[in-house]
Amino acid sequence: MMLLEPQISQSEVELERHSSADQIRANSSWAERGEFWNSQTAKAAPKRRKRERNSSPLILCGHGISLRVERHTLVIRDGFTHYPQDQATYRYFPGSREIPTRILLLDGSGTLSFDVLTWLGEQSVALARVKWTGDVAAVASGSGFASDQAKVSWQHDTRADEAKRIAFAADLIRRKLIRAIETLGRHFADTPLRGAAIAKLSSTADRLLNDRLRELNDIRVLEGECAARYFDAWRELEINWTGVGRKPIPGDWRQFTTRSSLANGIKAQNRAASHPVNAMLNYAYAVRLAQLQLQAIADGYDPTIGIMHHARRGKPSFALDLIEPERPQVDSTILNLIQSHPLHAADFVLRPDGVCRLSPQLARAVATAVA
């Protein structure tokens, strides 16, 4: 049988040539942005005393992450996020002051062994994994969960007493609103939108302090109204983009429109972000939530016993309580990042379902800024 070679038209050759050129430019942009964010996160470690333990978290991302125990030492290889790239390797000896207290695994792929978990436990190293969706996938305390019975009893008692529960939630949200006012004043010009938001947040904070609220749901309603006004002011956020001539972006990425994702259909939800700013916020919240969950465990609290938030299986409800007054500070960190660094389309991946995903190196930059 004679095999016939397929005939390729000149137009198909041109199309393939242009497609290859586009791919090369895309890979080049990805590598450039990877190196850019590498340079931003490669800051000097904070000074510490001679015998002080390293408090900076080790943040790992990309593909091919490896943690293994080799001759009683922990050997870690960071993942690949762009090409070309040298794979960073870390080796920690038992008892060393250089061992980080926390390791954050940001999405990516890789392997670790049971020996690694044992080693981390012996050296009091906590491990947390954050998925690209902005959800905390797993948290393991380095020293295990040794609850403080008095603190856990306080959680149960406060949750069971409706008056105490309302007082706890009112104080939590009031502190959140005060810090949100500071964030608006720090990052946004004096405009009618900002003025209306600050006025709403300020009056609600006073009400939470002085009024006698009868139901927890009243606090949730007030919080929701304030959140709407707060993020209305974000519509004046200037988002600077670079390289859009080579790699275009969707039109609605040029400004902030809403905190909820358009990828969830008609239901307004913040998860599965469809906008870069929301994707960065979700990721930053997840990193901070993981840290608070680890801290709650270390302090002897049960992270699943929420007071304002309902207890749900697999949810760190108490950590969700603790993060509320810290959200405006996380917002401020992300606003600093956006307002000081032009974004590039290569910093994000737009999935077929309309969900926006952070590139590994941008995720590392976000985690480093929040940590």
C-alpha angles and dihedrals in degrees: 000000000000117000114217119215112233115252113237118200124224090246091056090051090051091047092051091047092052091045091053091048091051090050092050090050091048092050090046091052091048092051092046093051091045091056091044094056090041089059091049094052097041093090124146116273114251116265116258138181121274096260097030120120118244105263098184113103120237107235118202128186142155133052126317099030110171132191118179140153113241120180091339092308127108112240117194128186118193120224131257115257102167141001129284098030138140112233109237116227128198129190122193126190122211113270094013117147087221093070108110118236091222136033119197119200109200110202108284125110138267146108143278132174137227087251088062092055090050092048092049091050092051091050095043094242116155120215127205131176123203121195123222089249090068094255126128106241100185141351127194122184112222093223097037127243110303102168124211103230093209092054094046090048089052089053092051094044094047093048093048094051107072094200092052091044092053092047091050093049094045091053091046095053094040090058089047092054093048091053091045089057089053091050092051092049092048100048109026134063121243101272134145091261093053091043093052091048094049091047091051094046093046095050091046092050089053090048092051089053100045109024123082104233115198103197135040090225089064089062092048091052092050091048091051092050091050093047090055092053092042094055092041085069089055089068086082091059111126111222113196117206130191131196095023090138091065097034116022125211132211113275094241091058091072092076140018113258111163140355093228123082122251089206092074096069120232093338111095107230132153095213123095092029119219095191127066095232092052091046090054092047093049092050093047092049090050093052092048091045090054090051092049091048090053091047092049090053092047091050092053100254124132104244092204096060104086123185104193094020120062117250111250129176111270094006122118092224095170091051087051087056092049095049095057098085090040097056094087089053090051088048089053091052092052092045089053089052094049096043095047101041127048111231125230131206088241088065089071140044118215109209124212090254091058095255116140118224128193119238112246094251094049088049088054091049091050092048092047091051093050098040 
